[in-house]
Amino acid sequence: MLSVDYSEPELLLGGVRVALAREREPVFNPATGEQIGSYPLATTADLDVALAAAQRGFEQWRGVTAHDRGKVLKRAAQLLRERGEGLARLAALESGKSIHEARIELNAAADLFEWYGEECRRVYGRLLVSRGAGTRLTVRKEPIGPVAAFAPWNFPLGNPARKLGAPLATGCSVIMKPAEDTPASALAIAQSLLDAGLPPDTLSIVFGVPAQISTYLLASPVIRKVSFTGSTVVGKQLLKLAAEGAKRTTMELGGHAPVLVFGDVDVDAVLDLAVAAKFRNAGQVCVSPTRFYVHESIYQRFAAGFAARVQSWPVGDGLDESQRMGPLIHPRRLPVIQGFVDDARDRGARVLAGGTRLERRGWFYAPTVLADVPDEARIMNEEPFGPIAVLNPFRDHDAVVHAANRLPYGLAAYAFTESRRTAALLGEQIEAGMVGINTFRIGMSDAPFGGVKESGHGSEEGPEGLEACLVTKFVSEA
């Protein structure tokens, strides 16, 4: 293992680290399969402590001015940048991702805290026209209350920052359950906030069996809002739990992003972007481009170029500066990915590159390109969440838009064309919460991040992320 300082993760209950006398589960380095530490499982008593702290923290934090809340968030951003390389290496160790990607992610987390540190001062209400002398009619925006947040592992720094930024900016307290695969990274984000001056009761971090923790937290009247990033199946289960208490929800669920490549593009330029985007984090990204629909006039050239680039794509330990793609997060993902490939091959698809596990220690699967994949193949209908790109030709504009929209997913979509008219049409026609035209960059701190259809609802980041953590109150004074 390339050297990284790794401290044993602990629970964070009301800003206090707790680990003694807790059952623990192992944490592994997916690049080697070796255990690097362990995390504690929260008990129901621990969750009660976190809930009580969240209530106290909300009552305190909501009374802090937006200006002072913003100073804490901006100080946390500064601390993240000062600690940058160490935190990036920690994230690469736990998740397996490329150190280059981890550095970008660390900076994105810092940018998000900094942006919300400024934007929270712009949460405005409004004054209505008076209905009579001596009366005042106002609309106020107030924090919704304690938030239960659930963050996945694939962006071990960015996802916790996204879950914490908007609620804390508005004056809410948070109990967050990060992914157990990357516990130390999430705790490092939380520590930056505490070191920046966040009141301890405002933030708790818990680990454990996801279903048990979510059921217990969502049953509590303390929790007023639920924020979840993960699979559509789990998201629907949490929606049912939240409905019992009429709790507000923000759900960023599964995706299966289409990429429409029209015949007027610079093929090599698009390929350079597409391969890097597809195999970022080994394809374990909710907005990862997967279903490539390429105009028939350039399809063969595009497929050959994609396969050639992939066959020489550097795959290895993410802490190795020379690598571009790391392993899958868990060994159970290897047969799942192989199942997608075998099913597509059995239905007539061509394997242009990869298609097998890499025989080395760790949980590596070769970056894979499939061509001519029929719609009935599993990978054309289920999110693979792995390093597989699927290529198919198209001829007609309306037909390819239909193909892009035919699934219940609607998180991200992409298109490449030199035609301004085509670009404008696609911006209107594609059913997704985020659309990248001639770019794969769709996530930034001041823009909403979220999906439609079964990819969820609500947004994180941007002013929309703040709005999701606020309630509207009308006050009529006579």
C-alpha positions, 0 to 999 in steps of 0.5 A, spaced: 500 500 500 502 506 498 503 510 504 497 514 507 496 516 514 489 512 516 486 514 523 481 509 525 474 512 524 469 513 530 462 516 531 461 523 531 455 524 536 454 532 537 461 533 535 464 528 540 468 522 537 465 516 540 468 509 539 469 505 545 465 498 546 462 499 539 462 493 534 466 494 528 466 492 521 472 492 517 474 497 511 478 495 505 483 498 500 479 496 494 486 496 490 489 491 494 483 487 498 487 489 504 484 491 510 486 498 512 481 499 518 475 498 521 468 503 523 464 502 529 456 501 528 452 506 532 447 503 537 440 505 538 442 509 544 447 512 539 442 515 535 438 517 540 444 522 542 445 524 535 437 526 535 438 530 541 444 533 539 441 535 533 435 538 536 439 542 541 444 544 535 438 546 531 435 551 536 442 554 537 445 554 529 438 557 527 439 563 531 446 565 528 446 570 523 447 568 516 453 572 516 456 568 521 454 562 518 457 564 512 464 565 515 464 558 518 463 555 511 468 559 508 473 557 514 472 550 512 473 551 505 480 554 507 481 548 511 480 543 506 484 547 501 490 547 506 489 539 508 488 538 500 493 533 499 492 529 505 485 528 504 485 527 497 490 521 498 485 519 504 479 519 499 483 515 493 485 510 499 478 508 501 475 509 494 480 506 489 479 512 485 485 516 481 489 521 486 488 526 480 480 525 481 481 525 488 484 532 488 479 535 483 474 532 488 477 536 494 477 542 491 470 542 489 468 540 496 472 546 498 468 551 492 461 548 495 463 550 502 465 557 500 459 558 495 454 557 500 458 561 505 456 567 500 450 565 498 447 564 505 446 571 506 442 572 500 436 568 502 431 573 502 423 573 503 419 579 501 414 584 503 407 584 500 403 590 499 399 592 505 391 591 505 390 597 510 394 602 514 398 600 520 398 593 517 404 589 514 404 582 510 411 579 510 414 572 507 419 569 511 424 564 509 426 559 515 430 553 516 426 547 515 430 543 521 434 537 523 436 533 516 438 526 516 443 525 510 445 519 507 451 520 502 454 514 498 461 512 497 463 514 490 465 521 492 468 520 499 469 528 500 464 531 495 458 527 497 459 529 504 460 536 502 454 536 498 450 533 504 452 538 509 453 545 505 446 547 504 443 545 510 448 548 515 448 554 510 440 555 512 441 554 519 439 547 520 443 541 524 445 535 520 445 527 522 449 524 516 450 517 515 456 516 510 457 510 506 461 505 510 466 504 505 469 511 506 468 513 513 474 516 514 474 521 508 467 523 511 469 524 518 475 529 515 470 533 511 466 534 518 472 535 522 474 541 517 467 544 519 468 543 527 475 546 526 472 552 523 467 553 528 461 549 527 457 548 534 458 541 536 451 539 537 450 541 530 453 535 526 453 528 528 456 522 523 453 515 524 455 508 521 452 502 521 447 497 517 443 502 513 436 500 513 436 500 521 439 507 521 434 510 516 428 507 519 430 509 526 432 516 524 426 517 519 421 515 525 423 520 529 419 527 530 426 531 530 428 529 523 424 534 518 428 533 512 431 527 508 436 527 503 439 521 500 443 519 494 443 512 492 439 507 488 432 508 486 430 502 489 433 504 496 430 511 495 423 509 494 424 505 500 426 511 504 420 515 501 415 511 504 418 512 511 419 519 510 411 519 508 409 517 514 412 523 518 410 528 512 418 529 511 420 533 506 425 529 501 431 531 496 432 524 492 438 523 487 437 516 485 439 512 479 441 514 472 443 511 465 446 517 461 445 517 454 450 520 449 448 523 443 453 524 438 451 527 431 455 526 425 458 534 424 463 533 430 470 533 431 470 525 432 477 525 435 476 531 440 469 528 442 473 521 443 478 524 448 472 527 452 468 521 452 473 516 454 475 520 460 468 521 462 466 514 462 472 511 466 472 516 471 472 513 478 471 506 474 464 508 471 462 508 478 458 515 477 451 516 477 452 521 471 457 517 468 455 517 460 453 510 458 449 509 452 452 512 446 448 513 440 453 515 434 450 517 428 451 512 422 456 516 418 461 516 423 459 510 427 465 505 425 470 511 426 468 512 433 467 505 435 474 504 433 477 510 436 473 508 442 476 501 443 483 503 441 483 509 447 480 504 452 485 498 450 491 503 452 487 506 458 492 506 465 488 502 470 491 501 477 492 503 484 489 510 484 495 512 489 499 511 483 500 518 479 501 514 473 494 511 473 487 513 470 482 508 473 482 504 479 478 498 482 471 497 483 469 498 490 467 491 492 468 484 490 461 483 489 461 488 484 465 484 479 460 478 478 455 484 477 459 487 471 461 481 468 453 479 468 452 485 464 457 483 459 455 476 458 448 478 457 450 483 452 454 478 448 449 473 448 444 477 445 449 479 439 453 485 442 460 485 440 466 486 445 471 491 442 475 492 448 475 489 455 470 484 458 473 481 463 476 482 470 483 483 470 487 478 474 491 482 479 490 483 487 484 488 488 478 488 485 479 491 478 475 490 472 478 492 465 475 498 461 470 495 457 466 497 450 460 494 447 458 495 440 451 494 437 447 492 443 440 491 442 435 494 447 433 488 450 440 487 453 440 488 461 445 493 460 441 498 456 435 498 461 439 497 468 444 502 470 451 498 470 455 503 475 461 500 472 466 501 467 462 499 461 461 503 455 455 501 450 455 504 443 449 504 438 448 507 431 443 512 429 440 515 423 434 519 425 434 525 430 427 524 433 428 516 433 435 518 437 431 522 442 426 517 443 431 512 445 435 517 449 428 518 453 425 511 453 428 509 460 425 511 467 431 514 469 432 522 468 438 524 471 444 526 466 444 526 459 449 529 454 450 531 446 455 533 441 453 537 435 456 543 431 449 545 430 446 550 434 439 549 432 440 541 434 443 543 440 437 548 442 432 542 440 436 537 444 436 542 450 428 542 450 427 535 448 431 531 452 428 528 459 433 529 464 435 534 470 442 536 467 444 536 460 451 537 457 451 539 450 458 539 447 461 538 455 461 532 460 461 538 466 455 538 469 456 539 476 458 545 479 457 549 486 452 554 483 448 550 479 442 545 481 444 538 481 438 533 481 434 528 476 427 527 474 422 521 473 425 515 477 432 519 478 429 523 483 426 530 485 429 536 488 436 539 487 443 540 491 448 545 490 446 552 487 440 556 490 435 550 489 439 547 494 438 552 499 431 552 497 430 545 499 432 546 506 428 552 507 420 553 509 416 559 507 412 562 512 407 568 511 406 573 517 400 578 517 400 583 522 395 588 524 
